[in-house]
Amino acid sequence: MPEREGFPAGVPSWIDIDRPNPEAAAAFYAELFGWRFENRMPPGTPPYLVATLDGREVAGIGMAVADGTSTPAWNTYIGVEDAAAMAARVRSAGGTVASEPADVGGLGRSAWCADPSGAAFRIWQPGSLAGAAVVNAPNSWNFSELHTRDPEEAGRFYRTVFGWEADVVDLGAMTGTMVRLPGYADFLEQYDPGIRQRHLDFGAPPGFTECIAWIHPLEGGEAPHWGVTFSVADTDAVAARARELGGTVLVDPFDMPMVRSAVVQDPDGAVFSASAFNPG
């Protein structure tokens, strides 16, 4: 499994979900993905359950206030060097900061933000938790995607704040906006030599090795939001298991260029995608 020592600033580096009953949410994902959980918060404080896969961090589950006003959703954290400075930059670029930078039990410092369209994201200044130690492997986080009504305007905001570049690419059956962080491929080559060439060999679009997220246009009445996709070995098996565990399959497994995907809703209502690499 790919393992790394943190992430460069500007790269989505962590995901979590806030639930009134973290243990119940953990039970679902433990059965679905084989994750193990450990509370990383000090005694006497609300729990923060860190999920691991083969002993390496993959995601978190925090405590949410059971006030009935929040919509269950997976949160995407973007790694930063200085949370306070980045929160100020978010405001300057037209975004909002809903929660000022605060320490998370020594794991890091986080602030809750939103882009000008209202799509929520979080920033993460690493402490003892550098970010996800396993990504792009079966049963781990694959990538995050922004769903928005104005991809071009969203691209301008995130470029101003994080230095991202956005390219519209042809994926065969569809087009998508690929978000890149220039220089990220050099970082990846340190841990996975030859990754650029392998991406080219299986037909990935130019610049794919620097891809850190995707932007998709919204359809229907959905509000702008960030979503997550998990990598799996067998999409159909994961969809079937999610149903057995009390989840809902919103979109049955379907084929796209190089992947087979499904959209799943967990028992609390949080939606995610599951995707298996299928180059053939």
C-alpha positions in Angstrom: 0.0 0.0 0.0 1.3 3.5 -0.7 2.5 5.2 2.4 3.8 8.8 2.7 5.1 11.1 5.3 2.4 13.8 5.3 1.3 15.9 2.3 2.6 19.2 0.7 0.6 22.2 1.7 -2.4 22.7 -0.6 -3.2 19.0 -1.0 -6.3 17.5 0.5 -4.8 15.4 3.3 -7.6 14.1 5.6 -11.3 13.2 5.7 -13.7 12.7 8.5 -17.3 12.7 9.5 -19.1 14.1 12.5 -21.8 12.0 14.1 -23.9 12.2 17.3 -23.0 8.5 17.8 -19.4 8.0 16.5 -19.3 4.3 17.7 -22.4 3.4 15.6 -20.9 5.0 12.5 -17.6 3.3 13.2 -19.3 -0.1 13.3 -20.7 0.4 9.8 -17.4 1.4 8.3 -15.5 -1.2 10.2 -17.7 -3.9 8.6 -17.7 -2.3 5.2 -14.0 -1.5 4.8 -12.2 -3.5 7.5 -11.2 -0.4 9.4 -10.1 -0.5 13.1 -10.8 2.5 15.3 -9.0 4.1 18.2 -10.0 7.2 20.2 -7.2 9.7 20.0 -8.6 12.4 22.3 -7.7 12.9 25.9 -9.9 11.5 28.7 -12.9 13.7 29.6 -13.2 15.2 26.1 -15.5 14.3 23.2 -14.1 11.3 21.3 -12.3 11.4 18.0 -12.1 8.0 16.5 -9.2 7.5 14.0 -9.7 4.7 11.6 -6.7 2.6 10.5 -6.1 0.0 7.8 -3.3 -2.4 8.5 -2.2 0.0 11.3 -2.1 3.2 9.2 -4.5 6.1 9.4 -7.2 6.4 6.8 -10.0 8.6 8.2 -11.7 9.9 11.3 -15.1 10.1 13.0 -15.8 13.0 15.4 -18.5 13.9 17.8 -21.4 16.1 16.4 -24.0 17.9 18.4 -27.3 16.0 18.0 -29.3 19.2 17.2 -31.0 17.9 14.0 -29.7 20.8 12.0 -26.5 19.4 10.4 -26.6 17.2 7.3 -24.4 14.1 7.5 -21.5 14.4 5.1 -17.9 13.4 4.7 -15.5 16.4 5.3 -12.5 17.1 3.2 -9.5 18.7 4.9 -6.9 20.6 2.9 -3.4 20.6 4.3 -1.8 23.9 5.3 1.3 25.1 7.0 -0.4 27.9 9.1 -4.1 27.5 9.7 -4.6 31.1 10.9 -2.9 32.6 7.9 -4.9 30.3 5.6 -8.2 31.2 7.2 -7.4 34.9 6.6 -6.7 34.1 2.9 -10.0 32.3 2.6 -11.8 35.4 3.8 -9.8 37.6 1.5 -10.7 35.5 -1.5 -14.4 35.8 -0.7 -14.9 32.6 1.3 -16.2 32.3 4.8 -14.7 30.9 8.0 -17.4 29.3 10.2 -15.0 28.1 12.9 -11.7 29.7 13.7 -8.5 27.6 13.8 -8.5 25.5 16.9 -6.4 22.7 18.3 -7.8 19.1 17.9 -6.3 17.3 20.9 -2.7 17.7 19.7 -3.6 15.9 16.4 -3.4 19.2 14.5 -5.2 22.6 14.1 -8.3 22.9 12.1 -10.7 25.6 10.8 -14.1 25.1 9.1 -14.5 27.1 5.9 -16.6 27.5 2.9 -16.0 28.8 -0.6 -18.1 31.6 -2.1 -20.8 29.2 -3.3 -21.2 27.8 0.2 -19.4 24.4 -0.4 -17.9 23.5 3.0 -14.3 22.3 3.4 -11.8 22.3 6.3 -8.1 23.1 6.6 -5.6 21.0 8.5 -2.4 22.1 10.0 -0.7 18.9 11.0 0.3 18.0 14.6 0.7 14.4 15.6 -1.6 13.4 12.7 0.0 14.3 9.4 -2.9 13.1 7.3 -4.0 9.9 5.7 -1.2 7.4 5.7 -2.9 5.1 3.2 -4.6 6.5 0.0 -5.7 5.1 -3.3 -5.5 1.5 -2.0 -8.6 -0.7 -1.7 -10.8 0.4 1.3 -9.1 3.8 1.6 -9.8 7.3 0.4 -9.3 7.7 -3.3 -10.0 11.4 -3.9 -12.4 14.3 -3.1 -14.6 16.1 -5.6 -16.3 19.5 -5.6 -19.8 19.7 -6.9 -20.7 23.3 -7.8 -22.8 25.3 -10.2 -19.9 27.4 -11.5 -16.7 25.3 -11.9 -14.9 28.2 -13.5 -15.5 30.6 -10.6 -14.7 27.8 -8.1 -11.4 27.3 -9.9 -10.5 30.9 -9.5 -11.2 30.8 -5.7 -9.2 27.7 -5.0 -6.4 28.9 -7.2 -6.2 32.1 -5.2 -6.3 30.4 -1.9 -4.3 27.2 -2.5 -2.5 27.6 -5.8 -4.6 25.0 -7.6 -4.8 24.8 -11.4 -8.0 23.4 -13.1 -8.1 21.8 -16.5 -11.2 20.5 -18.4 -10.3 17.0 -19.6 -12.1 14.6 -22.0 -12.7 11.3 -20.2 -14.3 9.6 -23.1 -17.9 9.1 -21.9 -17.8 12.4 -20.1 -15.7 15.5 -19.4 -14.5 16.7 -16.0 -12.4 19.4 -14.5 -9.2 18.0 -13.1 -7.6 20.0 -10.2 -3.8 20.0 -10.1 -1.2 21.3 -7.6 1.9 22.0 -9.7 4.9 20.1 -8.3 2.8 17.4 -6.6 4.1 14.8 -9.0 7.7 15.4 -7.8 6.6 14.7 -4.3 4.8 11.5 -5.3 7.9 10.3 -7.2 9.8 10.2 -3.9 7.5 7.5 -2.5 6.4 5.8 -5.7 9.1 6.1 -8.4 7.8 5.8 -12.0 4.3 6.9 -11.1 4.2 9.5 -13.9 5.1 6.9 -16.5 2.6 4.4 -15.2 -0.2 7.0 -15.5 0.8 7.8 -19.0 0.9 4.1 -19.9 -2.7 3.5 -18.8 -3.9 6.5 -20.8 -4.4 9.1 -18.1 -4.7 12.7 -19.3 -1.6 15.0 -19.3 -0.9 16.3 -15.8 -2.9 13.5 -14.1 -0.1 12.7 -11.6 -0.5 16.2 -10.2 -4.3 15.7 -9.8 -5.5 16.3 -6.2 -9.3 16.6 -6.7 -12.0 17.0 -9.3 -14.8 19.5 -10.0 -18.2 18.5 -11.3 -21.1 20.6 -12.3 -24.2 20.3 -10.1 -27.4 18.8 -11.3 -30.8 19.4 -10.0 -31.5 21.2 -6.7 -28.4 20.0 -4.8 -26.4 22.6 -2.8 -22.7 23.0 -3.6 -20.7 20.5 -1.7 -17.5 18.5 -1.4 -17.8 14.7 -1.7 -15.5 11.8 -1.3 -14.7 8.6 -3.2 -13.2 5.5 -1.7 -11.1 3.0 -3.6 -12.4 -0.6 -3.4 -11.4 -3.9 -5.0 -14.9 -4.9 -6.0 -17.6 -2.3 -6.4 -20.5 -4.7 -6.6 -19.4 -6.5 -3.4 -19.1 -3.3 -1.5 -22.5 -2.1 -2.7 -24.1 -5.4 -1.7 -22.4 -5.3 1.7 -23.5 -1.7 2.3 -27.1 -2.8 1.9 -26.7 -5.7 4.3 -25.3 -3.2 6.9 -28.2 -0.9 6.7 -26.9 1.5 4.0 -28.6 2.5 0.8 -27.2 2.2 -2.7 -28.3 5.4 -4.4 -26.6 4.6 -7.7 -26.0 0.9 -8.6 -22.6 -0.1 -9.9 -21.8 1.3 -13.3 -18.8 1.5 -15.6 -16.9 4.6 -16.6 -13.5 5.0 -18.3 -11.0 2.9 -16.2 -13.3 2.5 -13.2 -16.5 0.8 -11.9 -18.3 3.0 -9.4 -21.4 3.1 -7.2 -22.9 5.8 -4.9 -23.7 4.7 -1.4 -25.5 6.4 1.6 -24.5 5.2 5.0 -27.2 4.5 7.7 -26.8 8.1 9.0 -27.4 9.6 5.6 -23.8 10.5 4.5 -23.2 9.9 0.8 -19.9 8.6 -0.7 -18.8 6.9 -3.9 -17.0 3.6 -4.1 -14.8 3.0 -7.1 -12.7 0.1 -8.4 -9.9 0.6 -10.9 -10.9 -1.2 -14.1 -8.4 -0.4 -16.9 -9.6 -3.2 -19.2 
